[in-house]
Amino acid sequence: MNPYRGRFAPSPTGPLHFGSLVAATASYLSARHAGGEWLVRIEDLDPPREVPGSAEDIIATLAAFGFEWNESIVRQSSRTSAYERAVQRLLDERKAFACSCSRAEISAAAPARQNTEELHYPGWCRDGVRHSDRPQAIRLRVPQGEVGFEDEVQGPLAFDVGDEVGDFIIRRRDGLFSYQLAVVIDDAAQGITHVVRGADLLNSTPRQLLLQRALGLPTTTYAHVPVATDANGVKLSKSAGAAAIDPHRPGQELWRVLAWLRQDPPPGLRLGRVAALWNWAIEHWALAPFKGVAHASIDSST
């Protein structure tokens, strides 16, 4: 078996908040408890959404909380040539195709499914671009049938990507590469064996598995931990205005995260040294307390 290699890959769209600290902590502890390595990657592939200085702020906050990463931090903005090669390979092998369809056209023909903002692509350009004079996206040609996998937290799962979203975009019409493509290329390049992240990304996993198969890349082991929500069940996120965590009181914030993750940290460690709390957490880390849980309110542990 390959040595355990995990990672945390935030987007620089704002400072870390409680929900993102949950994901970072779960990923870090899973790697360290297994005696493995843990990497940090900055997913800066969408300039219109990025907040200047937030990448540096995220890195500084991780350091203030005592996270220690192996190897240099990789920024996806420096990796675009690798993504372009992957797209061209998929096109050459007819596993992807160019598409001139606009979101407005797709929305008018196939409204978003219930409980999702995603549109179902009807496959109009599968056999040839309909409007060659327009900017073109590149879509993966999604095969029929379900994609199944065993999630270490959520259990056995299966998604029919073709039925749910259809052929999905891997390079946008504006030339920017998709999250789905970039994360698969980078996980393989960095030798990532285990991905521990929030359950809000569960729908991304079958797409990433399809891309791994299409490109002949190793399959990653996934664990999707609960998503932190407010008392109304709304996910804590930068876009929803979640408050940044306080880097000046890392021990207290980390203790809250561990309590929320049902690890039962000793009360005496709440105001102690961060290193002592990390040592305890690494030794006692377990995924079992939140198996099958996809969402949980932050109010339950504060």
N, C-alpha and C positions, 0 to 999 in steps of 0.2 A: 504493500500500500504506500501511496505517496504521503510524505509528511503533511500535516495539517497546515494549510495556509488560508487565512481569512483576510477580510478587508472591510474598510468603511469608506464609502464613496459619496460624500455630500456634494450637492450643487451649491455654488456660491451665490445664492439668491437672498442671503440674509444671515444673521447670526444663528448659532445653535440655540434651540429651544428644548424644552423638556422631552418632547417626543423624539427629537433627533438624538438627544443624549441617551435615551432608552435604547435606540437602535445601535449606537456606537458601543454602549456598555455591553449589551448582549453579544455583539459580534466579538468584542475584545475578550470578554470572559470565556466565551466558547473556545477561542483560539488558545488562550493562555492555559485554561484548564486542561486542554488536550496536549499541552506541551508544544504547541505550534507557533507559527509566526503570524504577525498581523500587520497589514499594510494600510496606508491611507492614500486615496486617490481623489483628486478634485475633478468633478464632472462639469467642466466649463465649456460646454459645446453649444450653449444657447445664449449668446451675448445679449439679445434684447431683454432677457429675464434676469440677467446677473446684476448684482449690486456691487459697485466698485468698493474694493477693500474687504469684501466679506470673506474671500478665500483666506486672506491673511488673518482675519479675525477668527475664523473657524480653527485654523491651525494653532493659533495662540491659545484659544480656549481649550482645545484638546490637551495641549501641553500643561496648562494651568491645572487641569483635572488629573494629571498624572498618567495620561495615556502615553505609552511608549511604542513607537512603530519601528518595524524592521524595514530597512532600505529607504531610499529617497522617495519623496512624495512625487507621484506622477500626475501631470495635468493633461487632461484629454485634448486640450487645444494644441498640444505638441504632437498628437498622434494621428492627425487627419490623413496622412499618407497611407497608414495601415488600413484605415477605414475605406479609403478610396480603392485600394487593391482588393479588399474583400467584396465591395460592391461590383467591381468589374468582373471578378471571378464568378459571382453569382449570375451576372448578366450573360457572360460567355457560356455558362453551363445551363442557361435558360431556367435557372431557379429564381430569377427575378425579372422584372420587366418595367419599362418606362410607362408612366401614367400622366396624362394631361388633365385629369378630372379635378375640378375645384371642390373645396369643402361645401360650398353653397349648393353645387349641383348634386353632390352625394346626399346632403341633408334633405334636399327637396324630394329626392327619390326614395331615400331610405332613412327615416328619422332614427335618432339614437334609441337603442333598446332601453327598456325600463331599468332603472337603478344604475345606469352608466351614461357617461357623457360621450362615449365613443360611437362613431357612426359605423354602420356595416357597409363595407365597400362592395358594390354589386359586380365587380369584375369587368367593367366596360372596356378597359384597355388590355386585357389579358392577351388578346390575339392581334394587337396592333394599336398604336397610339391613335386616339380619335382626333386630336387637334395638334398636329405637329408644329404649328406656329406658336404654341403656348409654352411657358416654362413647364418642365416635367419633373415629377417626383419619381423615385424608384421604389417599387413594392416587391416584397418577397412573395413568390408564388406558393401559397399555403396549400398543402395537401389535404385531402379529405380525411375525416376521422378524428378521434379524440387523441389528445396528448396526455398521458398519465405519468404521474411521478409520486414518490413517497416523500412527503414533507416531514421533517423531524419534529415539528410542533403540531401542524395541522392534520397530519395523517395522510392516508392515500387520497389523491385528488386527480380529477380528469377534466380537461377543458377541450371543447371543440372549437378551435380558433377560427376555422373556416366558417362555421355557422355563426359564431359570436361577433367577429370583426372582419372576417374575410382577409384578403391579401393586404398586409399592413406595410406601412411606409418604413423604409430603412434609410432613405435620403430624401429630404424635403425638397419642395420646388424651389426654395431659396438657396439650395445647395448645402444646408446644414444637415449633418448626419443625425440619425435618430439615437435616442438613448438605448433602445433595444440592441442595435447593431454595435454601438461603441462598447457597451458593457460586456458583451460576449467576447469581442476581440481582445479587450484589455484583461478580462479574467483569464483567458487562455494564455496571453502573453506573459502574465505575471504568475502563472502557475497556481491560481486560486483553486482550492479544492472544496471549500465550504463557504457558502454565502448565508449569513444570518442578517435578516433585515425585517422591516415592518410588514405586517400582513396586508397593508394597502398595496403592496407590490405583487401580491399573489397572481393577479391577472397577467403580469409581465412574464412570469416564469415559463409558461408553455410556449410563448413566443421566443424566448431566449433558448429554450430547448430545441425548438425548430431550427433556429439559426445555428446552434452548435452542430446539429445533425447535417444541415446543408453545407456547412463549411468543414465538416470532418473534425470538429474540435472536441476535447474531452467534456464529458458531462459533469456538471457541478452538483454537489449535494446542497440542498436548500433547507433552511429553517426560517419560518416566518413567525416572528413573535408578535404579541398583541400590539395594536395601535393605541396610543394614548389619546383619549378624547376628553372634552370638557364635560360638565354635568349634563349638557344637552345632547351628548353623543356626537358632537362635531369634532373631527380629527384636529389635534393640535398641529398647526402647520404655519409656515412663514406667510403663506398667502392669506390665511385666516387671522393673521395678526397675533400669533402666539408670542408671549413674552420671552425675551432672551433669558437664558440662565445666567446666574451671577458667578463669574469666574473668581470673585473675591471670597466666596464661601464654598469651595469645591467639595469639602467633606460633607457638609450638610446636604448639598444638592445631590451628590452621589448616593448618600444614604437613602434619600427619598426615592431615587431611581431603583435602588436595590429592593426597597420595601415594596414599591409598585410592581416590581418583577417577582414578587412573592418569594424572595430569598431569605426573609426574616433576619436581617442584619442585627447584631447585638446593639441595644440602645447606647451602650457605653462607647461605641465607635462613632457615634454621630458627630461628636465635637472633637474627635481625636485626629491624629495624623492621617492624611489621605493614603499614605503608603501602607499603613496598618489595615485600613479598610479594604484596599485592593488585595492585600495578602489574604485576608479572610475571605473575600469574595471569590478569588481565584480557586481557593481550596474547596469552597462549599458550593460552587456554581452547579446548577442543575436546570435543565429545560423542563423537567417533569411538572413543576407546579402550574404551568400555564399551557399545558398541552390541550389543543382544541379550542383555545380562547383566541378570538380574532380582534376583539376590541374591549377596552376596559377604561373606566373613567379615572382620571387622575385624582378625583376627590376621594376615592376609596382608600388612599394611602397618605393623605396629608392631614 
